[in-house]
């Protein structure tokens, strides 16, 4: 790494941490992102449920935060579709329909369009996805909402030995790394898609695939392509993580992966740096501001003094005093119960934290 001094250090690579790092970097700050791995959002689809929007509607930055997130994802090559003022029904792996406000474009394409003939394509040996069950369930759902769409189950076989069991992760990894496998899969899907306006597949189309590559897939297949997120690990969720992390690195964010932050250095009411529990000896990262975005684990490096956060997202002690004026906590409250805001809360607080650290730049010099 080039230096151990930063304008801001963000801890955590969940949605709140990635958005905070992105917001700070777009404000021309020198940013470090420290994480032990991807956040828990990668186990899901990455979409923003419609029911989350009203719960966050009182927040003044909501529209701005969502607009920034969508632009960030576009720049990262993982375009989102939708709007916080509308909703679309998208299928789950259980064959139900979820009301969604925004989603990655490949998932958005799975909406039960009016009158669209759709092939639901499974992979022989992939136990987590039953194309016959999905086609039957989606046909029932289309009738329920009067969409008029039709669904037919199709199945493809892969000649490549994928091991046992075949998983979406193995298929996605081969799709990324092996051009011959990718060509075989695309060719098999093209044959399965013959005569249909759209195909729906489980999330298998690569961990690194960009929006431009998906557009090329559709041109090759001659129809619209939609993905259905499966049980964890969720390929669409992992794809969001990989695309975002790669983009952040591209714009200058330095990545420290694999080791936790075990202490926040606080002196005279200011955070001066963080200690990373790296092998051999600890690594110290000095900073002007810091963001803790590791969910309910965010309080661990604070030494047990945390008793809440104020309206500016700064941690408070049991007496109500601010622990550090340049330290911010993004994501769900560490001592809260169930996170009812889902991905919307993570995006909103991450965006807010990124702007707050930008506003403190130069005001709190790291000692």
C-alpha positions as CSV (number, residue, x, y, z in Angstrom):
1,X,0.0,0.0,0.0
2,X,1.2,3.5,-0.7
3,X,0.5,5.1,2.6
4,X,-1.1,4.4,6.0
5,X,-2.6,7.9,6.2
6,X,-6.0,8.6,4.9
7,X,-8.7,11.2,4.9
8,X,-11.2,8.5,5.9
9,X,-11.0,4.8,6.8
10,X,-14.3,2.8,6.3
11,X,-14.6,-0.5,8.1
12,X,-16.9,-3.0,6.6
13,X,-17.8,-4.1,3.0
14,X,-21.5,-4.5,3.4
15,X,-23.8,-2.1,1.4
16,X,-23.4,0.7,4.0
17,X,-19.6,0.5,4.0
18,X,-19.3,0.2,0.2
19,X,-21.6,3.2,-0.3
20,X,-19.8,5.3,2.4
21,X,-16.5,4.6,0.7
22,X,-18.0,5.5,-2.7
23,X,-19.5,8.7,-1.5
24,X,-16.3,9.8,0.2
25,X,-14.2,8.9,-2.8
26,X,-16.5,10.8,-5.1
27,X,-15.9,13.8,-2.9
28,X,-12.2,13.5,-3.7
29,X,-11.1,12.0,-0.3
30,X,-8.3,9.5,0.1
31,X,-10.2,6.4,1.3
32,X,-9.2,3.1,2.8
33,X,-11.8,0.2,3.0
34,X,-11.0,-2.4,5.6
35,X,-13.0,-5.7,5.7
36,X,-12.9,-9.3,6.6
37,X,-15.0,-10.1,3.6
38,X,-18.3,-9.2,1.9
39,X,-21.3,-8.1,4.0
40,X,-24.3,-10.3,4.6
41,X,-26.2,-8.6,1.8
42,X,-24.5,-10.9,-0.7
43,X,-26.6,-13.8,0.6
44,X,-29.7,-12.0,-0.9
45,X,-30.7,-10.6,-4.2
46,X,-29.5,-7.1,-3.7
47,X,-32.9,-5.6,-4.6
48,X,-34.7,-2.9,-2.6
49,X,-38.1,-4.1,-1.4
50,X,-41.0,-1.7,-2.0
51,X,-42.0,-2.0,1.7
52,X,-38.7,-0.6,2.8
53,X,-39.3,2.8,1.1
54,X,-42.2,4.1,3.2
55,X,-40.3,3.3,6.4
56,X,-37.4,5.5,5.3
57,X,-39.5,8.2,3.5
58,X,-39.1,10.7,6.4
59,X,-35.4,10.8,5.8
60,X,-34.5,14.0,3.9
61,X,-31.7,12.4,1.9
62,X,-33.6,9.3,0.8
63,X,-34.1,10.3,-2.9
64,X,-30.5,11.7,-3.1
65,X,-29.0,8.6,-1.5
66,X,-30.9,6.2,-3.8
67,X,-30.0,8.3,-6.8
68,X,-26.3,8.2,-5.8
69,X,-26.4,4.4,-5.2
70,X,-28.0,3.8,-8.7
71,X,-25.3,6.0,-10.3
72,X,-22.6,4.2,-8.3
73,X,-23.9,0.9,-9.5
74,X,-24.1,2.1,-13.1
75,X,-20.5,3.2,-13.0
76,X,-19.6,-0.2,-11.5
77,X,-21.3,-1.9,-14.4
78,X,-24.2,-3.3,-12.5
79,X,-27.2,-1.2,-13.6
80,X,-30.2,-1.0,-11.4
81,X,-33.8,-0.5,-12.8
82,X,-36.9,0.8,-11.0
83,X,-37.9,3.8,-9.0
84,X,-38.7,4.5,-5.3
85,X,-42.2,5.7,-6.3
86,X,-43.3,2.5,-8.1
87,X,-43.0,-1.2,-7.6
88,X,-42.7,-4.3,-9.7
89,X,-43.4,-7.9,-8.8
90,X,-40.3,-10.1,-9.1
91,X,-40.1,-13.9,-8.6
92,X,-38.3,-15.6,-5.7
93,X,-36.8,-19.1,-5.8
94,X,-40.0,-20.2,-4.0
95,X,-42.1,-19.2,-6.9
96,X,-43.6,-16.3,-5.0
97,X,-43.7,-12.7,-6.1
98,X,-41.9,-10.0,-4.1
99,X,-42.9,-6.3,-4.4
100,X,-39.6,-4.6,-5.4
101,X,-38.8,-0.9,-6.0
102,X,-35.4,-1.2,-7.5
103,X,-33.3,-4.2,-8.6
104,X,-30.3,-5.2,-10.7
105,X,-31.5,-5.2,-14.4
106,X,-31.1,-8.9,-14.8
107,X,-33.5,-9.5,-11.9
108,X,-35.8,-6.7,-13.1
109,X,-36.2,-8.5,-16.4
110,X,-37.9,-11.4,-14.5
111,X,-41.1,-9.4,-14.0
112,X,-44.2,-11.2,-15.2
113,X,-44.7,-9.0,-18.3
114,X,-48.1,-8.9,-19.9
115,X,-48.4,-11.6,-22.5
116,X,-44.7,-12.5,-22.7
117,X,-43.9,-16.2,-23.5
118,X,-41.2,-17.3,-21.1
119,X,-38.9,-20.4,-20.9
120,X,-37.8,-21.1,-17.3
121,X,-34.5,-22.9,-17.9
122,X,-32.9,-25.1,-15.3
123,X,-29.6,-27.0,-15.3
124,X,-29.5,-30.8,-15.0
125,X,-28.1,-31.7,-11.6
126,X,-28.6,-28.2,-10.1
127,X,-30.6,-29.2,-7.0
128,X,-31.4,-25.7,-5.7
129,X,-33.5,-24.8,-8.7
130,X,-36.5,-26.8,-10.1
131,X,-37.6,-25.4,-13.4
132,X,-40.8,-27.4,-13.5
133,X,-41.9,-26.1,-10.0
134,X,-40.9,-22.5,-11.0
135,X,-42.8,-22.6,-14.3
136,X,-45.9,-24.0,-12.6
137,X,-45.8,-21.5,-9.8
138,X,-45.1,-18.5,-12.0
139,X,-48.0,-19.5,-14.3
140,X,-50.3,-19.5,-11.2
141,X,-48.9,-16.1,-10.1
142,X,-49.4,-14.7,-13.6
143,X,-53.0,-15.7,-13.5
144,X,-53.5,-14.2,-10.1
145,X,-52.2,-10.8,-11.1
146,X,-53.7,-11.1,-14.6
147,X,-50.5,-10.6,-16.5
148,X,-51.3,-13.0,-19.3
149,X,-47.7,-14.3,-19.4
150,X,-47.0,-18.0,-20.1
151,X,-44.2,-20.1,-18.6
152,X,-42.7,-23.3,-19.9
153,X,-40.0,-25.4,-18.2
154,X,-36.9,-26.3,-20.2
155,X,-33.7,-27.9,-19.1
156,X,-30.1,-27.9,-20.4
157,X,-27.2,-30.2,-19.7
158,X,-23.5,-29.2,-19.2
159,X,-20.7,-31.4,-20.6
160,X,-18.2,-29.9,-18.2
161,X,-17.6,-32.0,-15.1
162,X,-18.8,-29.6,-12.3
163,X,-18.4,-31.9,-9.3
164,X,-21.1,-33.1,-7.0
165,X,-23.3,-31.3,-6.1
166,X,-23.5,-28.8,-9.0
167,X,-23.9,-25.4,-7.5
168,X,-24.7,-21.9,-8.8
169,X,-21.4,-20.7,-7.5
170,X,-19.4,-23.3,-9.5
171,X,-21.3,-22.5,-12.6
172,X,-20.8,-18.8,-12.2
173,X,-17.1,-19.2,-11.5
174,X,-16.6,-21.3,-14.7
175,X,-18.7,-18.8,-16.6
176,X,-16.2,-16.0,-15.5
177,X,-13.0,-17.9,-16.0
178,X,-13.5,-20.3,-19.0
179,X,-14.5,-18.8,-22.4
180,X,-15.2,-22.3,-23.8
181,X,-17.6,-23.0,-20.9
182,X,-19.3,-19.7,-21.4
183,X,-19.7,-20.3,-25.1
184,X,-21.2,-23.8,-24.4
185,X,-23.7,-22.4,-21.8
186,X,-24.8,-19.5,-24.1
187,X,-25.3,-21.9,-26.9
188,X,-27.3,-24.3,-24.7
189,X,-29.5,-21.4,-23.5
190,X,-29.9,-20.2,-27.1
191,X,-31.4,-23.5,-28.1
192,X,-33.6,-23.6,-25.0
193,X,-34.8,-20.1,-25.8
194,X,-35.9,-20.9,-29.3
195,X,-39.4,-19.7,-29.9
196,X,-39.7,-17.7,-26.6
197,X,-39.6,-14.0,-26.0
198,X,-37.7,-14.3,-22.7
199,X,-35.8,-16.9,-20.7
200,X,-35.5,-17.0,-16.9
201,X,-32.5,-18.8,-15.4
202,X,-31.2,-19.2,-11.8
203,X,-28.5,-16.7,-10.9
204,X,-25.6,-18.4,-12.7
205,X,-24.4,-15.8,-15.3
206,X,-21.1,-14.9,-13.6
207,X,-19.8,-13.2,-10.6
208,X,-18.0,-10.5,-12.6
209,X,-20.5,-10.0,-15.5
210,X,-21.2,-6.3,-16.4
211,X,-24.3,-4.7,-17.8
212,X,-22.6,-4.5,-21.2
213,X,-21.9,-8.2,-21.1
214,X,-25.5,-9.0,-20.2
215,X,-26.6,-6.9,-23.2
216,X,-24.3,-8.9,-25.4
217,X,-25.8,-12.2,-23.9
218,X,-29.2,-11.0,-24.9
219,X,-28.1,-10.2,-28.4
220,X,-26.5,-13.7,-28.7
221,X,-29.7,-15.4,-27.4
222,X,-32.1,-13.2,-29.4
223,X,-34.4,-12.7,-26.4
224,X,-34.6,-11.0,-23.0
225,X,-32.7,-12.7,-20.1
226,X,-33.9,-12.6,-16.5
227,X,-32.3,-14.2,-13.4
228,X,-34.1,-15.6,-10.4
229,X,-32.0,-15.4,-7.2
230,X,-31.5,-18.7,-5.5
231,X,-30.7,-19.7,-1.9
232,X,-27.3,-18.5,-0.6
233,X,-24.8,-18.0,-1.9
234,X,-26.7,-15.6,-4.1
235,X,-24.8,-14.9,-7.4
236,X,-26.6,-11.6,-8.0
237,X,-25.7,-10.5,-4.5
238,X,-22.1,-11.6,-4.9
239,X,-21.9,-9.9,-8.3
240,X,-23.0,-6.6,-6.8
241,X,-20.2,-6.9,-4.2
242,X,-17.5,-7.8,-6.8
243,X,-18.5,-5.1,-9.2
244,X,-18.7,-2.4,-6.5
245,X,-15.4,-3.4,-4.9
246,X,-13.6,-3.5,-8.3
247,X,-15.0,0.0,-9.1
248,X,-13.9,1.5,-5.8
249,X,-10.4,0.1,-6.3
250,X,-10.4,1.6,-9.8
251,X,-11.2,5.1,-8.5
252,X,-8.5,5.0,-5.9
253,X,-10.0,3.4,-2.7
254,X,-7.3,1.2,-1.1
255,X,-8.6,-2.2,0.0
256,X,-7.4,-4.0,3.1
257,X,-9.0,-7.4,3.0
258,X,-9.2,-10.3,5.4
259,X,-8.5,-8.9,8.8
260,X,-10.7,-7.1,11.4
261,X,-10.2,-3.8,13.0
262,X,-9.9,-4.5,16.7
263,X,-9.4,-1.0,18.1
264,X,-10.3,2.5,17.4
265,X,-7.7,5.0,18.6
266,X,-9.5,8.0,20.3
267,X,-7.7,10.9,21.9
268,X,-9.2,14.2,23.1
269,X,-12.6,13.4,21.5
270,X,-11.1,12.6,18.1
271,X,-10.5,9.4,16.3
272,X,-6.8,9.4,15.1
273,X,-6.7,5.9,13.6
274,X,-7.6,2.3,13.7
275,X,-5.7,-0.9,14.5
276,X,-6.0,-3.8,12.1
277,X,-5.4,-7.2,13.5
278,X,-3.0,-8.3,10.7
279,X,-0.7,-11.3,11.2
280,X,2.6,-10.8,12.9
281,X,2.0,-7.4,14.2
282,X,-0.9,-5.0,14.0
283,X,-1.3,-2.5,11.2
284,X,-2.2,1.1,12.2
285,X,-4.2,3.2,9.7
286,X,-4.1,6.9,10.5
287,X,-7.1,9.0,9.4
288,X,-8.9,12.3,9.7
289,X,-12.3,10.5,9.9
290,X,-13.6,7.0,10.2
291,X,-16.8,5.1,9.5
292,X,-17.7,1.9,11.3
293,X,-20.1,-0.1,9.0
294,X,-20.0,-3.6,10.3
295,X,-23.5,-3.8,11.6
296,X,-24.0,-5.0,15.2
297,X,-20.2,-5.7,15.4
298,X,-19.4,-2.0,14.9
299,X,-19.2,-1.4,18.7
300,X,-16.5,-4.1,19.3
301,X,-13.5,-1.9,18.5
302,X,-14.9,0.9,20.8
303,X,-14.0,-1.0,24.0
304,X,-17.5,-1.5,25.4
305,X,-18.3,2.2,26.0
306,X,-20.8,2.6,23.2
307,X,-24.4,3.5,24.3
308,X,-26.0,4.7,21.1
309,X,-25.4,7.3,18.3
310,X,-26.5,10.9,17.8
311,X,-28.4,12.4,14.9
312,X,-25.0,12.9,13.1
313,X,-24.3,9.2,13.5
314,X,-21.5,9.7,16.0
315,X,-21.1,7.2,18.9
316,X,-22.2,8.2,22.3
317,X,-21.1,7.1,25.8
318,X,-23.6,6.1,28.6
319,X,-23.5,9.8,29.8
320,X,-24.6,11.0,26.3
321,X,-21.3,12.6,25.3
322,X,-19.8,12.1,21.9
323,X,-17.0,9.6,21.9
324,X,-15.3,11.0,18.8
325,X,-16.4,14.0,16.7
326,X,-15.0,12.5,13.5
327,X,-16.2,8.9,13.9
328,X,-19.5,7.7,12.4
329,X,-21.5,4.5,12.6
330,X,-23.4,3.5,9.4
331,X,-25.9,0.7,8.9
332,X,-28.3,-0.6,11.5
333,X,-27.9,0.4,15.1
334,X,-25.5,-2.0,16.8
335,X,-27.9,-2.6,19.8
336,X,-31.1,-2.6,17.7
337,X,-33.3,-5.6,17.0
338,X,-34.4,-6.7,13.6
339,X,-33.3,-4.4,10.7
340,X,-36.7,-3.5,9.2
341,X,-35.3,-1.1,6.6
342,X,-33.2,-3.7,4.8
343,X,-30.9,-2.5,2.0
344,X,-32.5,0.9,1.9
345,X,-31.2,1.7,5.5
346,X,-27.7,0.5,4.6
347,X,-27.6,2.7,1.5
348,X,-29.1,5.7,3.2
349,X,-26.7,5.6,6.2
350,X,-23.7,4.8,4.1
351,X,-24.4,7.7,1.9
352,X,-24.9,10.0,4.9
353,X,-21.7,8.8,6.5
354,X,-19.7,9.4,3.3
355,X,-21.0,13.0,3.2
356,X,-20.4,13.6,6.9
357,X,-16.7,12.5,6.6
358,X,-16.3,14.8,3.6
359,X,-17.7,17.7,5.6
360,X,-15.2,17.1,8.4
361,X,-12.2,17.1,6.0
362,X,-9.5,19.4,7.3
363,X,-11.4,20.2,10.5
364,X,-10.0,17.3,12.5
365,X,-6.4,16.6,11.6
366,X,-5.1,13.1,12.6
367,X,-2.4,13.3,15.1
